């Protein structure tokens, strides 16, 4: 009995397939991703496939790809100075594409399973300090984006969530904000902005930030009413967005970022990013005594363990505070016995 016959008998034989990785990725994107993947995610897939996967293994036949080929792809990206997170994102895309190929009977095993990703390290977060927070609030005072930055700081919103927030999601009476959409921008030339009807986690959340957040929202409502009156018939805010320009249009994410960087530099924090306002909200909440589950709900993290991992330094401080309170308790007991 030949090797081919034995493979046929035990169900492992595959007929030769001339499909290349490039051809399969195009088919996978068109048939399996176009209808189920979010536009922004789809654009990120296109970029990763074009810039990393196709140049490295695109010419290989799908059936010929082995773990060593995938490993060389990862190694090459790492050697080029790309971050472990970027390599991990590309690996996730490739693994999904080969998983579908496996389900279609094109391959027996997923070659990505035989490759190892570079080790990732948790980046240290750098929220604004207690001394920097008042400096930042002073620096943004009177700026067009003052209220947007303040909301990110006091409510822990992501940039897209803040810029995509609509007035219908703000309940002043209940002091509650519903986060269920975000402003997004496709990652391709000439791409337009759009409102994505979901959050990063895919799940809406309701938050109850401190009263100061609503003070800034009321200020924004007044500012927007004045702009609308001045713009007259030219005013256009079809998505009923909270944060707009003078004509009702959405604010650009790139402008939001660049402006923040200039303001942060002016208070001695050129390294800070808008996302660090979200980190600041979380660390302030923890320092104020909030439990990790409450912080998880505020930020919209999938699990409390993820929140705990990201803000481990804050939890360490909480442990010290807890130890101090326990010591005080025992000291009081000892004093009573004496």
PETAKA-V485300 format. One record per residue. N is the residue number from 1. RES is the residue in three letters. D_LAST is the distance of its C-alpha to the last C-alpha in whole Angstrom. Layout:
{{N;RES;D_LAST} {N;RES;D_LAST}}
This chain:
{{1;UNK;92} {2;UNK;91} {3;UNK;88} {4;UNK;88} {5;UNK;89} {6;UNK;86} {7;UNK;84} {8;UNK;86} {9;UNK;86} {10;UNK;82} {11;UNK;81} {12;UNK;80} {13;UNK;84} {14;UNK;84} {15;UNK;87} {16;UNK;87} {17;UNK;86} {18;UNK;87} {19;UNK;84} {20;UNK;83} {21;UNK;79} {22;UNK;80} {23;UNK;82} {24;UNK;80} {25;UNK;77} {26;UNK;80} {27;UNK;80} {28;UNK;76} {29;UNK;76} {30;UNK;79} {31;UNK;78} {32;UNK;75} {33;UNK;73} {34;UNK;75} {35;UNK;74} {36;UNK;70} {37;UNK;69} {38;UNK;68} {39;UNK;70} {40;UNK;68} {41;UNK;67} {42;UNK;70} {43;UNK;71} {44;UNK;68} {45;UNK;70} {46;UNK;73} {47;UNK;72} {48;UNK;70} {49;UNK;73} {50;UNK;76} {51;UNK;74} {52;UNK;72} {53;UNK;73} {54;UNK;77} {55;UNK;78} {56;UNK;76} {57;UNK;77} {58;UNK;79} {59;UNK;82} {60;UNK;81} {61;UNK;82} {62;UNK;79} {63;UNK;80} {64;UNK;80} {65;UNK;77} {66;UNK;74} {67;UNK;71} {68;UNK;72} {69;UNK;74} {70;UNK;70} {71;UNK;68} {72;UNK;71} {73;UNK;70} {74;UNK;67} {75;UNK;67} {76;UNK;70} {77;UNK;68} {78;UNK;65} {79;UNK;67} {80;UNK;68} {81;UNK;65} {82;UNK;64} {83;UNK;60} {84;UNK;59} {85;UNK;58} {86;UNK;62} {87;UNK;63} {88;UNK;61} {89;UNK;63} {90;UNK;66} {91;UNK;65} {92;UNK;64} {93;UNK;67} {94;UNK;69} {95;UNK;67} {96;UNK;68} {97;UNK;72} {98;UNK;72} {99;UNK;70} {100;UNK;73} {101;UNK;76} {102;UNK;74} {103;UNK;74} {104;UNK;78} {105;UNK;79} {106;UNK;80} {107;UNK;77} {108;UNK;75} {109;UNK;72} {110;UNK;70} {111;UNK;71} {112;UNK;68} {113;UNK;66} {114;UNK;67} {115;UNK;66} {116;UNK;62} {117;UNK;61} {118;UNK;59} {119;UNK;56} {120;UNK;54} {121;UNK;51} {122;UNK;49} {123;UNK;49} {124;UNK;47} {125;UNK;46} {126;UNK;46} {127;UNK;45} {128;UNK;45} {129;UNK;42} {130;UNK;41} {131;UNK;43} {132;UNK;46} {133;UNK;46} {134;UNK;46} {135;UNK;49} {136;UNK;51} {137;UNK;51} {138;UNK;52} {139;UNK;55} {140;UNK;56} {141;UNK;56} {142;UNK;60} {143;UNK;61} {144;UNK;63} {145;UNK;60} {146;UNK;57} {147;UNK;56} {148;UNK;57} {149;UNK;55} {150;UNK;52} {151;UNK;52} {152;UNK;52} {153;UNK;49} {154;UNK;47} {155;UNK;48} {156;UNK;48} {157;UNK;52} {158;UNK;54} {159;UNK;57} {160;UNK;60} {161;UNK;57} {162;UNK;57} {163;UNK;61} {164;UNK;62} {165;UNK;60} {166;UNK;62} {167;UNK;61} {168;UNK;61} {169;UNK;58} {170;UNK;56} {171;UNK;55} {172;UNK;54} {173;UNK;53} {174;UNK;50} {175;UNK;49} {176;UNK;50} {177;UNK;53} {178;UNK;54} {179;UNK;55} {180;UNK;58} {181;UNK;61} {182;UNK;61} {183;UNK;64} {184;UNK;65} {185;UNK;68} {186;UNK;70} {187;UNK;70} {188;UNK;74} {189;UNK;77} {190;UNK;78} {191;UNK;75} {192;UNK;74} {193;UNK;70} {194;UNK;70} {195;UNK;67} {196;UNK;65} {197;UNK;64} {198;UNK;61} {199;UNK;58} {200;UNK;57} {201;UNK;56} {202;UNK;58} {203;UNK;56} {204;UNK;56} {205;UNK;52} {206;UNK;51} {207;UNK;48} {208;UNK;46} {209;UNK;46} {210;UNK;44} {211;UNK;46} {212;UNK;47} {213;UNK;49} {214;UNK;51} {215;UNK;52} {216;UNK;53} {217;UNK;55} {218;UNK;57} {219;UNK;58} {220;UNK;60} {221;UNK;61} {222;UNK;62} {223;UNK;64} {224;UNK;66} {225;UNK;67} {226;UNK;69} {227;UNK;70} {228;UNK;71} {229;UNK;73} {230;UNK;74} {231;UNK;76} {232;UNK;78} {233;UNK;80} {234;UNK;79} {235;UNK;75} {236;UNK;74} {237;UNK;71} {238;UNK;72} {239;UNK;69} {240;UNK;67} {241;UNK;65} {242;UNK;62} {243;UNK;62} {244;UNK;66} {245;UNK;68} {246;UNK;70} {247;UNK;73} {248;UNK;71} {249;UNK;71} {250;UNK;68} {251;UNK;66} {252;UNK;67} {253;UNK;64} {254;UNK;65} {255;UNK;65} {256;UNK;62} {257;UNK;61} {258;UNK;63} {259;UNK;62} {260;UNK;58} {261;UNK;59} {262;UNK;60} {263;UNK;57} {264;UNK;55} {265;UNK;57} {266;UNK;57} {267;UNK;53} {268;UNK;53} {269;UNK;52} {270;UNK;56} {271;UNK;54} {272;UNK;53} {273;UNK;55} {274;UNK;55} {275;UNK;53} {276;UNK;50} {277;UNK;49} {278;UNK;48} {279;UNK;46} {280;UNK;44} {281;UNK;44} {282;UNK;42} {283;UNK;40} {284;UNK;39} {285;UNK;38} {286;UNK;36} {287;UNK;34} {288;UNK;34} {289;UNK;32} {290;UNK;35} {291;UNK;35} {292;UNK;38} {293;UNK;40} {294;UNK;40} {295;UNK;41} {296;UNK;44} {297;UNK;45} {298;UNK;46} {299;UNK;47} {300;UNK;49} {301;UNK;48} {302;UNK;50} {303;UNK;46} {304;UNK;43} {305;UNK;43} {306;UNK;45} {307;UNK;43} {308;UNK;40} {309;UNK;43} {310;UNK;44} {311;UNK;41} {312;UNK;39} {313;UNK;38} {314;UNK;36} {315;UNK;34} {316;UNK;33} {317;UNK;31} {318;UNK;30} {319;UNK;28} {320;UNK;27} {321;UNK;26} {322;UNK;24} {323;UNK;22} {324;UNK;21} {325;UNK;20} {326;UNK;19} {327;UNK;16} {328;UNK;15} {329;UNK;15} {330;UNK;12} {331;UNK;11} {332;UNK;10} {333;UNK;9} {334;UNK;6} {335;UNK;5} {336;UNK;5} {337;UNK;4} {338;UNK;0}}
